[in-house]
Amino acid sequence: MLRLIASRLVAAIPVMGVVAIFVFLLLRLSPGDPAAILAGDAATPEAIAAIRTGLGLDQPIWQQFVTWIGDLAQGDLGRSVLSKQPVMHMIADRVEPTISLALVTLIFSVAVAVPIGIIAAWKQSSWIDRGIMALSVAGFSVPVFVLGYILIYIFSIRLDLLPVQGFVSISEGFWPFLQNLILPTLALGFIYIALFARITRASMLEVLGEDYIRTAHAKGLSEHVVLIRHALRNAAVPIVSVVGIGFALLIGGVVITETVFNIPGLGRLVVEAVLARDYPIIQGIILLFSGIYVLINLAVDIAYVLLDPRIRY
């Protein structure tokens, strides 16, 4: 197991290196001058040149990259072009809402999707199966922002049950924390419920046709025991893989949800940085998301090995 983890971590190093080079070059070679944006429309060329010198943008690209990598190795992601604050501190201030929304959505999606996926496979070709699959298609079809505005209208404006927007830290109380995440979780989780339910159904159908399932039935085991202990356990590998990928997508795809519900997370910070061409913030967040992707893929690989008895490590 330790060899597996070590090999995956070693393989992740060149991946992160390629990501760093790509992100740096993509942002540096894109149109627009952050110095001109920072200086304002009425700035003189001399003032813009002075700002470029202060930011190090007048240096050759390779020299900027070497400096950036050196700072990155020391845990320094630079400072925001506009606010002058350390990027690491800005990310730390915004990471709780994003991680909280992603985790709550993942837990909710798995808790709903796996049982209905099992039921759909158990009742294959019945009206229950068709209904669940129809809801899955709807989950893929309805955009997150549309569902978000519908939920806001029903539960916040008409019924006045839940907050329209904002985020409350869990340190201020669990219920206020959860109350502000209910609507974003429902809006964002609909598509993931559809995805996880379809994968669970497909995996369960593949397993339910195996000989050991018929043997379990022949022994007189209850349907519940056969489905959970025998079928779900052996169908868990693709489900875990998709859930891991889904969590990575959740963290990187909360921009729209955070915008609709005015949640001050990393998604909102990315939008603000892109509009302002604040390179250090964009680079820092992309590298953070890339690192999370690598760690999640590592966790999925380990889970795959642990769950699949055919693989030796």
N, C-alpha and C positions, 0 to 999 in steps of 0.2 A: 504493500500500500504506500509506504514512504517513497519507494522508487517511482511509483506511478505519479504521485504528487510532485516529486522533484522533476521528473521528465516533462510534465505538463507546464510547470513553472519555467523551466529552461526554454521550452518551445514558445512560451508567451513573450520572452524577452525580445526576439527579433520582430514579433508582431507589433509590440508596443513601439519599437524603434521605427518601423515603417509608418505607423500611425502618426508618430511625432513629426517625422519628416514631411509627410503628406499635409498634415494640418498646418505646419509652419509655412510651407511653400504656397499652399492654397490661399491662405489669408494674406500673405505678403504680396502675391502676384495678382490679387483681385483688384478691380477698379476702386478708386477712392483713396483719399489721403487722410488718415486720422489726425495728422497735425493741422490740416486745413479745417477739419470739422471742429477740432478743439479750439482753434483760434477764432472761429466765427467768420461770417460773410464779409465783415468790414476790415478784416486783418490785412496788413501789408505783407508783401512777399518776404521782407526781412523778419517779421514776427513769426511767420510760418516756418521759415528756415531755422530760426532759433528754437522753436518747439521741436522740430525734427531732430535737431542736434541733441536736445535734452532727452528725447526718447530713444536716441540711438538709431533712428531710422535713416540717417545719412550714411551709415556704414554699409559696406558690401553685405549682400544677403548671407553669404557663408559666415561672415564674422558675427552677424546678428544671431545666426543659428547656434554657433559655438557658445556665444554668451548665454543664450537662452537655455541650452542644454546644461551648461555649467550651473546656472541658477536652479534649474529643475532638479538636478542631482542633489542639491542642498535643501530641497523642499520649498523652494521659492518660485511661485508661479508668476511673479512680477506684480506690478501695480496697475490698477485701472487707469486708463488714459484720462477719463473724465473726472472721476471722484478722487483719484490719487490714493485710494485705499488698497491694502494688500489683497490680491485676488483670493488667496487662501482664506482670509477672514470673511470676504464677501460670500464665498461658496459655503463656508461653515454656517453663516447666518441663514442661508437659504436651503440647506440640505434637509433639515427636519421636515418641512412640509412635503417635499417631494418623496422622500423615503417613506414617510407616514402614509401618504396617499397610495403609493405603490404597494406597500405591505398590506394595508387594509383591503385594497382592491384584490390583491392576489388571494388572501385568505378567504374573502367573501366569494370570489369566483370559483376557487377550488371546492369550497364547502357546498356550493350549489351545483356546480357542473358535474362533479364526479358521481354523486348519487343519481342525477337525472340521466347521465350517460349510461350508468349501470342499468337503470330501469328501461331505457330505450333498447338496450341490447337484450335484456331479459324478455321484453315484450315485442320482439322484432316483428315488423310488418303489421302491428296492431295500430289502432287509432292513437294510442299513447305514444308509440314510436314516431308516427307521422307528425303528431302535434309537437313533440320535442324537436324534431328535425326542422319543422317549419319555423319554430322560434329561433333555432340556430341560424337559419337563413336570414331571418329578420335582424338578428344580432349583427351579422356581417353587412347588412344593407343600410342600416340607419346610422348616419354620421354621429359622432360623439357630441358635437356642438348642438345638433338638432335635439337629441335626446336630453341634453343638459338644459336647454331652454324650456323644453316641455316640463321637465321635473321642477324647475324653478317656478314656472307658472302655476303648476298644480299644488305643490307642497309648500311653497313659500308665499306666493301672492294670493292664491285662492283660499287655501286652508290655513295659512300662517302657522305651520307646524315646525318648519326648519329654517335656519338662516339662509339668506340668499347667497352670501359670499363670505370670504375671509377664512382665517385659520387661527385656531387656539392651540397653544402648546399643551402637550400632555401634562406638563408640570403644573398647569393651572386647573387641572381636574380632568378625570377620564371622560365624564359625560359631555362637558363642553367640547373637549377634543373630538370625541366621536360624532357629536351632533353636527359639527361643521364639515365632517367628512362623509356623511351619509349620502347626500345628493351627488357629490363628485364620484364617489365609489360606485353608485348605481349607474351613472352615465358612462363611466370609463369601464366598468366591469361587464357591461352587457355583451360586448364583442368578445371578451375573454371567456365568459361563460359559454358562449356559442362555440368558440374554438375548443376549449377543454372538453365540453360535452361530446362533440363530434369525435375527437380523438379517443375519449374513453369508450364510446360506443363501438368504434371500429376495432379497438384493441380487445374489448370484451368479446365481440363477435368472433374474432379470430381464435380466441382461447376457448370459448364455449364449445367449439367443434372438436376439441382434442379428446383423445381416448381417456385420459385420466379424469376428465369431467364426467364422462359416462360411467366410469368406475365409481366415482364418488356418489353419483345418483344411485347406482346399483347397490351400494352399501347402505342405502337408506338415510343418508345425510340430508338434513333439511336444506331447502332452497337457499336460505340465508347463508348457511355455512358454506355451501358450494360456491355461491357468488362471491362472498367476501374472502374466505380463507383460501380457496383454491383458484378461482378465476381471476379476481382482482389482483391478487399477489403476483401472478404470472403475467398479467397484462400491465403491470405498473411501469415497466421500463420505458415504453414510448410516452406514457402519460407524464412521468417525471421529466423526461427530456423536454417535452413541449411546455410544461409548467416552468422549467428553468429558463427556456428561451422567452416565454411570455413575461416573466419577471424582468428580464433584461429589456424587453421592448416597452414594458410599463414605465420603467425609470426614464428611458429615452423618449417616450412618447406622451408625456403629460403636459406638453406645451399648450395644446388646445384646451384641455380641461382646466388647467390653472388660469388660463386667460378668461374662460367663461365664468368661473367661480371666483375670480380675483384672489387666487391663492399665491402668496409671495414665495414661490419655490424656485427651483433651478430653471424650470421652463420659462417662467417670466423673465428671469435674469438673462437667459439666452436671447430672448426676443429683444430686450432692451439693449443688450450688447451688440447684437447684429445691426440694429437700427443706428446705433452710434458708432459702429465700426470700432468697437473697443476690443482690439485684438487680444490682449492678455486674458480677458475674461472668457472670450470664445475658446481660446486655446486651452485654458484650464478646465473648462467644463467638458469639452470634447475628450480631453485626456482622462478625466474622471470617469465619464461614461464608458470609454474604451476599457479602462481598468476594471470597471464593474462587469462588463461583458466577459472579460477574460476570467475573472474569478467565478462568475456564474457558470461558464462553460467548464471550468475545472470541477466545480461542485457537481455538475450534471454527469461528467465523466466518472467521478468517484461513485455517485449513486448508481450509475449504469453498471459498474463493475460489481458493486455490492448486491444489486438486485438480480443480476443475471448469473445463475450458478454455472453456466457454461464457460464463463471467462475466468481464467486463473491469473492471479497477480502475485 
